């Protein structure tokens, strides 16, 4: 039997909801990233959680996992074409978050890390 949703946003949140998935996706809009790069960019995430979130995003067809046949092995992640369809949503979430930070704290530089994502 097919899953039932009360409202379509539930389907969206099922795929990109949670604390980390949108953050991972925002980083991937800037290009391919290795797991270690993502971990460095998101110091608050555990390795276990990062791996779990990447696997779920891969299962849902949002990211590609690229394995290179090298020693030591190298793995990169990138957005799929389907994943790129989330770019507008991610941009809107970032814009709203910035407005919220300014409303709550006045100066975004006081609470927002200096990052390529925040320029």
C-alpha positions as CSV (number, residue, x, y, z in Angstrom):
1,X,0.0,0.0,0.0
2,X,1.3,3.5,-0.9
3,X,2.2,5.9,1.9
4,X,-0.4,8.6,2.6
5,X,0.5,12.2,3.4
6,X,-1.9,14.8,5.0
7,X,-0.1,17.6,3.1
8,X,2.6,17.5,0.5
9,X,5.2,19.3,2.6
10,X,5.4,16.1,4.6
11,X,6.9,14.4,1.6
12,X,9.5,17.2,1.3
13,X,10.4,17.0,4.9
14,X,10.7,13.3,4.8
15,X,13.5,13.7,2.3
16,X,15.3,16.9,3.4
17,X,14.0,17.3,7.0
18,X,16.1,17.1,10.1
19,X,19.0,19.2,11.4
20,X,21.7,18.3,8.8
21,X,20.3,17.4,5.4
22,X,19.7,20.9,4.2
23,X,23.1,22.0,5.5
24,X,24.8,19.1,3.6
25,X,22.8,20.0,0.4
26,X,23.8,23.7,0.7
27,X,27.4,22.7,0.8
28,X,27.0,20.5,-2.2
29,X,25.5,23.3,-4.3
30,X,29.1,24.6,-4.3
31,X,30.4,21.4,-5.9
32,X,31.6,17.9,-5.1
33,X,32.7,17.3,-1.6
34,X,34.6,14.5,0.1
35,X,33.1,13.3,3.4
36,X,36.1,14.8,5.3
37,X,35.4,18.2,3.7
38,X,31.8,18.1,4.8
39,X,32.8,17.0,8.3
40,X,35.2,20.0,8.5
41,X,32.5,22.4,7.2
42,X,30.0,21.1,9.8
43,X,32.0,20.6,13.0
44,X,28.9,19.9,15.0
45,X,27.9,16.7,13.1
46,X,29.3,13.3,14.2
47,X,30.9,11.1,11.5
48,X,28.1,8.5,12.1
49,X,25.4,11.1,11.6
50,X,27.1,12.5,8.4
51,X,27.4,9.0,6.9
52,X,23.8,8.2,7.8
53,X,22.4,11.4,6.3
54,X,24.5,11.0,3.1
55,X,23.3,7.4,2.7
56,X,19.6,8.5,3.1
57,X,20.1,11.4,0.6
58,X,21.7,8.9,-1.8
59,X,18.9,6.4,-1.3
60,X,16.4,9.2,-2.1
61,X,18.2,10.1,-5.3
62,X,19.3,13.5,-4.1
63,X,23.1,12.9,-4.1
64,X,25.5,10.7,-6.0
65,X,28.3,8.9,-4.3
66,X,31.3,8.7,-6.5
67,X,34.0,6.1,-5.6
68,X,37.4,6.5,-7.2
69,X,39.5,3.3,-7.6
70,X,42.6,4.8,-5.9
71,X,44.8,3.9,-2.9
72,X,43.8,5.2,-0.5
73,X,40.2,5.0,-1.6
74,X,38.5,8.4,-2.4
75,X,34.8,9.1,-2.3
76,X,33.0,12.3,-3.3
77,X,29.4,13.4,-3.1
78,X,27.6,15.6,-5.6
79,X,24.0,16.6,-6.2
80,X,22.1,14.6,-8.7
81,X,20.0,16.4,-11.3
82,X,17.0,15.7,-9.0
83,X,19.0,17.1,-6.1
84,X,19.6,20.3,-8.0
85,X,15.8,20.8,-8.2
86,X,16.0,21.6,-4.5
87,X,18.3,24.7,-5.1
88,X,15.4,27.2,-5.0
89,X,14.1,25.8,-1.8
90,X,17.6,25.8,-0.2
91,X,18.1,29.4,-1.4
92,X,14.8,30.5,0.1
93,X,15.6,28.7,3.5
94,X,19.0,30.6,3.6
95,X,17.4,33.9,2.8
96,X,14.7,33.5,5.5
97,X,17.3,32.3,8.0
98,X,19.4,35.5,7.4
99,X,16.3,37.7,7.9
100,X,15.5,35.8,11.1
101,X,19.0,36.2,12.4
102,X,19.0,39.9,11.7
103,X,15.5,40.2,13.4
104,X,16.7,38.3,16.5
105,X,20.3,39.5,16.8
106,X,20.6,42.7,14.8
107,X,24.0,42.0,13.5
108,X,24.4,38.7,11.6
109,X,28.1,38.7,11.8
110,X,27.8,38.3,15.6
111,X,26.2,34.9,15.2
112,X,26.9,33.7,11.7
113,X,30.2,31.9,10.9
114,X,32.4,33.5,8.3
115,X,31.9,31.1,5.4
116,X,31.5,31.1,1.6
117,X,27.8,30.1,2.3
118,X,27.2,33.3,4.3
119,X,28.4,35.9,1.8
